[in-house]
Amino acid sequence: MGFTENSAKKAISVTGGGGVEQAMEWLLAHSDDPGINDPPAVEPQATGQDTTEDERGGKEGEGSSKEGEGSSKEGEGSSKEGEGSSKEGEEGQEGEDAAKSIKCDDCGKLFKTSEEVEFHAVKSGHSNFSESTEEKKALTEEEKLQKKRELESKIKQRRKEREMQEEQEAREREKKRIQMGQQIAERKRAMQELEMKKIAEERKKEKLEDKMARERVKEQIERDRQARKEMFGGNKSEAGATTSAPPAKPVPPPTAAPTTTTQKKEYSTTRLQIFYHSIITPTTTTTTTTTQKKEYSTTRLQIRLPSGTPMVQEFKAKEALSAVRLWISLNRQDGEPADEPVKLSMSFPRKLFSEEDMDKPLDALGLVPSAVLMVSK
């Protein structure tokens, strides 16, 4: 930003040569005025009319005195003209005693116009002004040029200070932005660690429950084996004891004996079947209940970009795979454009998802409760 020579001269004229600071402040305050670049008005110069009139009156008085020797009437006329010249001299003296400037009683500065007075009052806060017979001297051309140079150097200094201040403020804003970004990243990292810990604890709990269920099944099977051994071993011992003990005397077997033995065998078999069924049925129920899969409403996906940068986000189990691709395009931080098409795949088991898979839910694609997706171009 610069000022023309006319505007600088006008500022020096308005401020009355009060200094570079006043002229610069006036320029900054009136930079948008329509006539700021117009040439300053020419100051009225002293014509010395009063002096010439006094001299002319004196000369006319001298001439009238010389002519009065020859003519009394001309002497009277010259005396009248002398009186008129004396009156004009008195008026000129009164004009010299009249106010030629306005003086600030607080600081003693002189001002020519009311605009200068108003500007000084607004700037300094002074309010005591009075008329003065002292005349404010006009600046010479050299002084005006010197004031102009000082004003331009002051403006350059102010501009430089303002640029340095703006640069410092921009640097401070950038520091705050970086600190805020680091804080946000730290919070995200902490939340991700907490979520990973929760998932690890859930998996650990599930594994422990599966292990306990398998141990219960093994114990139940072992008990079933022992019960079957004891049952079949007891029947054999009873049968051996019966065959080894000889009868005291031959007694003819009753007619209903075969029927009783057959009924006994059938009863033992039925009882064994009922006992075995009562043991096996709860075990089967427990096994089926423990092997049922747990239903998850959300899934946690770890996404690896081509640059190796990991991203972790939680999605609903029923969301389509296209929603995951859209989220990756909007939140990727590797500098790639958001509208660049990407492909998704799994490393284990190895699988590349097609466009048809984009409409399928995550649980149907085997991405629940957690999975790792690889992003490629």
C-alpha positions as CSV (number, residue, x, y, z in Angstrom):
1,M,0.0,0.0,0.0
2,G,1.4,3.4,-1.0
3,F,0.3,7.1,-1.1
4,T,0.7,9.6,-3.8
5,E,2.6,12.8,-3.5
6,N,-0.6,14.9,-3.5
7,S,-2.1,12.9,-0.6
8,A,1.2,13.2,1.4
9,K,1.3,16.9,0.9
10,K,-2.3,17.2,1.8
11,A,-1.7,15.2,5.0
12,I,1.2,17.4,6.0
13,S,-0.8,20.5,5.3
14,V,-3.9,19.3,7.3
15,T,-1.8,18.2,10.3
16,G,0.1,21.5,10.1
17,G,3.5,19.8,10.0
18,G,2.9,18.2,13.4
19,G,5.1,15.2,12.5
20,V,5.2,12.0,10.5
21,E,3.0,10.1,12.9
22,Q,0.2,12.6,12.7
23,A,0.4,12.8,8.9
24,M,0.4,9.0,8.6
25,E,-2.6,8.5,10.9
26,W,-4.5,11.2,9.0
27,L,-3.7,9.3,5.7
28,L,-4.8,6.0,7.2
29,A,-8.0,7.5,8.5
30,H,-8.9,9.4,5.2
31,S,-7.4,6.9,2.7
32,D,-10.9,6.2,1.3
33,D,-11.9,9.9,0.9
34,P,-12.8,10.7,-2.8
35,G,-10.5,13.8,-3.0
36,I,-7.5,12.4,-1.2
37,N,-5.3,12.5,-4.3
38,D,-6.4,16.0,-5.5
39,P,-3.6,18.7,-5.4
40,P,-3.7,20.8,-2.2
41,A,-5.2,24.3,-2.5
42,V,-2.7,27.2,-2.9
43,E,-2.3,29.1,0.3
44,P,-3.1,32.8,0.0
45,Q,0.1,34.8,0.1
46,A,0.6,38.1,1.9
47,T,0.3,40.9,-0.7
48,G,1.5,43.6,1.6
49,Q,-1.5,45.7,0.7
50,D,-1.4,47.5,4.1
51,T,2.2,48.5,3.7
52,T,1.7,49.8,0.1
53,E,-1.3,51.7,1.2
54,D,0.6,53.3,4.0
55,E,3.5,54.2,1.7
56,R,1.2,55.4,-0.9
57,G,-0.6,57.6,1.8
58,G,2.7,58.9,2.9
59,K,3.8,59.8,-0.6
60,E,0.5,61.4,-1.3
61,G,0.8,63.4,2.0
62,E,4.3,64.5,0.9
63,G,3.0,65.5,-2.5
64,S,0.0,67.3,-1.0
65,S,2.3,69.2,1.3
66,K,4.4,70.4,-1.6
67,E,1.3,71.3,-3.6
68,G,-0.1,73.1,-0.6
69,E,2.5,75.7,-0.9
70,G,1.0,76.7,-4.2
71,S,-2.7,76.0,-3.5
72,S,-4.6,75.9,-0.2
73,K,-7.4,73.8,-1.7
74,E,-5.0,71.1,-2.7
75,G,-3.4,71.3,0.8
76,E,-6.8,70.6,2.3
77,G,-7.3,67.7,0.0
78,S,-3.9,66.2,0.8
79,S,-4.7,66.5,4.5
80,K,-7.9,64.6,4.0
81,E,-6.0,61.9,2.1
82,G,-3.4,61.8,4.9
83,E,-6.1,61.2,7.4
84,G,-7.5,58.4,5.2
85,S,-4.1,56.8,5.0
86,S,-3.7,57.0,8.8
87,K,-7.1,55.3,9.2
88,E,-6.0,52.5,6.8
89,G,-2.8,52.1,8.7
90,E,-4.7,51.7,12.0
91,E,-7.0,49.1,10.3
92,G,-3.8,47.3,9.1
93,Q,-2.5,47.3,12.6
94,E,-5.8,45.9,13.9
95,G,-5.5,43.2,11.2
96,E,-2.1,42.3,12.5
97,D,-3.5,41.9,16.1
98,A,-6.3,39.6,14.8
99,A,-6.2,35.8,15.3
100,K,-4.0,34.1,12.7
101,S,-4.1,30.5,14.1
102,I,-5.6,28.3,16.8
103,K,-3.5,27.2,19.7
104,C,-3.8,24.1,21.9
105,D,-3.5,25.3,25.5
106,D,-2.6,21.7,26.6
107,C,0.5,21.2,24.4
108,G,1.1,24.6,22.7
109,K,0.8,23.5,19.1
110,L,-0.6,25.8,16.4
111,F,-3.2,24.9,13.8
112,K,-4.5,26.8,10.8
113,T,-7.9,25.1,10.1
114,S,-10.6,23.5,12.2
115,E,-9.9,20.2,10.5
116,E,-6.5,20.2,12.0
117,V,-7.9,21.0,15.4
118,E,-10.5,18.2,15.2
119,F,-7.8,15.7,14.2
120,H,-5.5,16.8,17.0
121,A,-8.4,16.6,19.5
122,V,-9.4,13.1,18.4
123,K,-5.8,11.8,18.5
124,S,-4.5,13.4,21.7
125,G,-7.7,13.9,23.7
126,H,-7.0,17.6,24.3
127,S,-10.0,19.8,24.6
128,N,-8.6,23.3,25.5
129,F,-8.0,25.5,22.4
130,S,-7.8,29.3,21.9
131,E,-7.2,31.8,19.1
132,S,-3.6,33.1,18.7
133,T,-2.0,36.0,16.9
134,E,1.0,33.8,16.1
135,E,1.2,32.7,12.5
136,K,2.1,29.2,11.7
137,K,5.0,29.0,9.4
138,A,4.6,27.0,6.2
139,L,6.9,24.2,5.4
140,T,9.6,24.6,2.8
141,E,9.9,22.2,-0.1
142,E,12.9,20.5,1.5
143,E,11.0,20.0,4.8
144,K,8.0,18.7,2.9
145,L,10.2,16.2,1.1
146,Q,11.8,15.2,4.4
147,K,8.4,14.7,6.0
148,K,7.3,12.6,3.0
149,R,10.4,10.4,3.3
150,E,9.8,9.9,7.0
151,L,6.2,9.1,6.4
152,E,7.0,6.5,3.8
153,S,9.6,4.9,6.0
154,K,7.1,4.8,8.9
155,I,4.5,3.2,6.6
156,K,7.0,0.6,5.5
157,Q,7.9,-0.1,9.1
158,R,4.3,-0.5,10.2
159,R,3.6,-2.8,7.2
160,K,6.6,-4.9,8.1
161,E,5.5,-5.1,11.7
162,R,2.0,-6.1,10.6
163,E,3.4,-8.8,8.3
164,M,5.6,-10.2,11.1
165,Q,2.6,-10.2,13.4
166,E,0.4,-12.0,10.9
167,E,3.2,-14.5,10.3
168,Q,3.6,-15.1,14.0
169,E,-0.2,-15.6,14.4
170,A,-0.3,-18.0,11.5
171,R,2.6,-20.0,13.1
172,E,0.7,-20.1,16.4
173,R,-2.5,-21.3,14.6
174,E,-0.5,-24.0,12.9
175,K,1.0,-25.2,16.2
176,K,-2.4,-25.3,17.8
177,R,-3.8,-27.3,14.8
178,I,-1.0,-29.8,15.0
179,Q,-1.4,-30.2,18.8
180,M,-5.1,-30.7,18.4
181,G,-4.5,-33.3,15.7
182,Q,-2.1,-35.1,17.9
183,Q,-4.6,-35.1,20.8
184,I,-7.3,-36.5,18.6
185,A,-5.0,-39.2,17.2
186,E,-4.0,-40.1,20.8
187,R,-7.6,-40.4,21.8
188,K,-8.4,-42.5,18.8
189,R,-5.4,-44.8,19.6
190,A,-6.5,-45.1,23.2
191,M,-10.1,-46.0,22.2
192,Q,-8.8,-48.6,19.7
193,E,-6.6,-50.1,22.4
194,L,-9.5,-50.4,24.7
195,E,-11.7,-52.0,22.1
196,M,-8.9,-54.4,21.2
197,K,-8.6,-55.3,24.9
198,K,-12.3,-55.9,25.1
199,I,-12.3,-58.1,22.1
200,A,-9.3,-60.1,23.4
201,E,-11.1,-60.6,26.8
202,E,-14.2,-61.7,25.0
203,R,-12.3,-64.2,22.9
204,K,-10.4,-65.4,26.0
205,K,-13.7,-65.9,27.8
206,E,-15.2,-67.8,24.9
207,K,-12.2,-70.1,24.7
208,L,-12.4,-70.8,28.4
209,E,-16.1,-71.6,28.2
210,D,-15.4,-73.9,25.3
211,K,-12.7,-75.7,27.2
212,M,-14.9,-76.1,30.3
213,A,-17.7,-77.4,28.1
214,R,-15.3,-80.0,26.5
215,E,-14.1,-81.1,29.9
216,R,-17.7,-81.5,31.1
217,V,-18.4,-83.7,28.0
218,K,-15.3,-85.8,28.6
219,E,-16.2,-86.3,32.3
220,Q,-19.8,-87.3,31.3
221,I,-18.5,-89.8,28.7
222,E,-16.0,-91.3,31.2
223,R,-18.9,-91.7,33.8
224,D,-21.0,-93.4,31.1
225,R,-18.1,-95.8,30.4
226,Q,-17.7,-96.6,34.1
227,A,-21.4,-97.1,34.5
228,R,-21.5,-99.5,31.5
229,K,-18.5,-101.4,32.8
230,E,-20.0,-101.8,36.3
231,M,-23.4,-102.9,34.8
232,F,-22.0,-105.5,32.4
233,G,-19.4,-106.7,34.9
234,G,-22.1,-107.2,37.6
235,N,-24.2,-109.3,35.3
236,K,-21.2,-111.5,34.4
237,S,-20.3,-112.1,38.1
238,E,-23.9,-113.0,38.9
239,A,-24.0,-115.4,36.0
240,G,-20.7,-117.1,37.1
241,A,-21.9,-117.4,40.7
242,T,-25.0,-119.1,39.5
243,T,-23.2,-121.7,37.3
244,S,-20.5,-122.4,39.9
245,A,-22.9,-123.2,42.7
246,P,-24.0,-126.9,42.3
247,P,-27.5,-127.8,43.4
248,A,-27.9,-129.7,46.6
249,K,-30.0,-132.2,44.9
250,P,-31.5,-132.6,41.6
251,V,-34.7,-130.8,41.5
252,P,-36.7,-130.8,38.3
253,P,-36.9,-127.3,36.9
254,P,-40.4,-125.8,37.0
255,T,-42.2,-125.3,33.8
256,A,-42.2,-121.5,34.1
257,A,-38.5,-121.2,34.6
258,P,-37.6,-120.5,30.9
259,T,-40.2,-117.8,30.8
260,T,-38.8,-116.2,34.0
261,T,-35.2,-116.2,32.6
262,T,-36.3,-114.7,29.3
263,Q,-38.3,-112.0,31.1
264,K,-35.3,-111.3,33.3
265,K,-33.1,-110.8,30.3
266,E,-35.6,-108.6,28.6
267,Y,-36.0,-106.5,31.8
268,S,-32.3,-106.1,32.2
269,T,-31.9,-105.0,28.6
270,T,-34.7,-102.5,28.9
271,R,-33.4,-101.1,32.1
272,L,-29.9,-100.8,30.6
273,Q,-31.3,-99.0,27.6
274,I,-33.3,-96.6,29.8
275,F,-30.2,-95.9,31.9
276,Y,-28.0,-95.4,28.9
277,H,-30.5,-93.1,27.3
278,S,-30.9,-91.0,30.4
279,I,-27.1,-90.5,30.5
280,I,-26.5,-89.8,26.8
281,T,-29.4,-87.4,26.3
282,P,-28.2,-84.6,28.6
283,T,-24.7,-84.9,27.2
284,T,-26.0,-84.5,23.6
285,T,-28.1,-81.5,24.6
286,T,-25.1,-79.9,26.3
287,T,-22.9,-80.5,23.3
288,T,-25.4,-78.9,20.9
289,T,-26.0,-75.9,23.1
290,T,-22.2,-75.3,23.5
291,T,-21.6,-75.6,19.8
292,Q,-24.2,-73.0,18.8
293,K,-22.6,-69.9,17.4
294,K,-22.9,-66.6,19.2
295,E,-24.7,-63.9,17.2
296,Y,-22.9,-60.6,17.0
297,S,-24.5,-57.3,16.1
298,T,-21.3,-55.5,15.3
299,T,-17.9,-56.4,13.8
300,R,-14.5,-54.8,14.1
301,L,-12.5,-54.5,10.9
302,Q,-8.8,-53.7,10.6
303,I,-8.1,-52.2,7.2
304,R,-4.6,-52.0,5.7
305,L,-4.0,-49.4,3.0
306,P,-1.5,-50.0,0.1
307,S,1.0,-47.8,2.0
308,G,0.8,-50.1,5.1
309,T,-1.1,-47.6,7.2
310,P,-3.7,-49.4,9.4
311,M,-7.2,-48.2,10.0
312,V,-9.6,-49.7,12.5
313,Q,-13.4,-49.2,12.5
314,E,-16.5,-50.8,13.9
315,F,-19.4,-51.6,11.6
316,K,-22.8,-53.2,12.0
317,A,-23.0,-56.9,11.1
318,K,-25.8,-56.4,8.7
319,E,-24.1,-53.5,6.8
320,A,-23.1,-54.2,3.2
321,L,-19.5,-54.4,2.1
322,S,-20.0,-51.3,-0.1
323,A,-20.5,-49.2,3.1
324,V,-17.0,-50.3,4.2
325,R,-15.5,-49.3,0.8
326,L,-17.2,-45.9,1.0
327,W,-15.9,-45.3,4.5
328,I,-12.4,-46.2,3.4
329,S,-12.6,-43.7,0.4
330,L,-13.8,-40.9,2.8
331,N,-11.3,-41.5,5.7
332,R,-8.1,-42.8,4.1
333,Q,-5.0,-40.7,5.0
334,D,-2.4,-41.9,2.5
335,G,-2.9,-39.0,0.1
336,E,-4.8,-40.9,-2.5
337,P,-8.0,-39.2,-4.0
338,A,-11.3,-40.2,-2.5
339,D,-12.9,-41.1,-5.9
340,E,-10.2,-43.6,-6.8
341,P,-11.7,-47.1,-7.1
342,V,-10.4,-49.7,-4.6
343,K,-10.5,-53.5,-4.3
344,L,-11.0,-55.4,-1.0
345,S,-9.5,-58.8,-0.2
346,M,-8.8,-61.1,2.8
347,S,-5.4,-62.6,3.4
348,F,-6.6,-65.7,5.4
349,P,-8.5,-67.3,4.0
350,R,-7.4,-65.9,0.7
351,K,-10.4,-64.2,-1.0
352,L,-10.9,-61.3,-3.4
353,F,-14.3,-59.6,-3.1
354,S,-16.1,-58.9,-6.3
355,E,-18.7,-56.3,-7.2
356,E,-21.4,-58.8,-6.4
357,D,-20.1,-59.2,-2.9
358,M,-20.4,-55.4,-2.3
359,D,-24.2,-55.8,-1.8
360,K,-23.9,-58.7,0.7
361,P,-23.9,-58.1,4.5
362,L,-20.7,-58.5,6.5
363,D,-21.9,-61.5,8.5
364,A,-22.7,-63.4,5.3
365,L,-19.1,-62.8,4.0
366,G,-17.5,-64.1,7.2
367,L,-16.3,-60.8,8.4
368,V,-17.9,-61.0,11.9
369,P,-17.0,-60.5,14.8
370,S,-13.6,-59.3,13.4
371,A,-11.5,-59.5,10.3
372,V,-8.6,-57.9,8.4
373,L,-9.2,-56.4,5.0
374,M,-6.5,-55.5,2.5
375,V,-7.0,-52.5,0.2
376,S,-5.5,-52.5,-3.3
377,K,-5.9,-50.4,-6.5
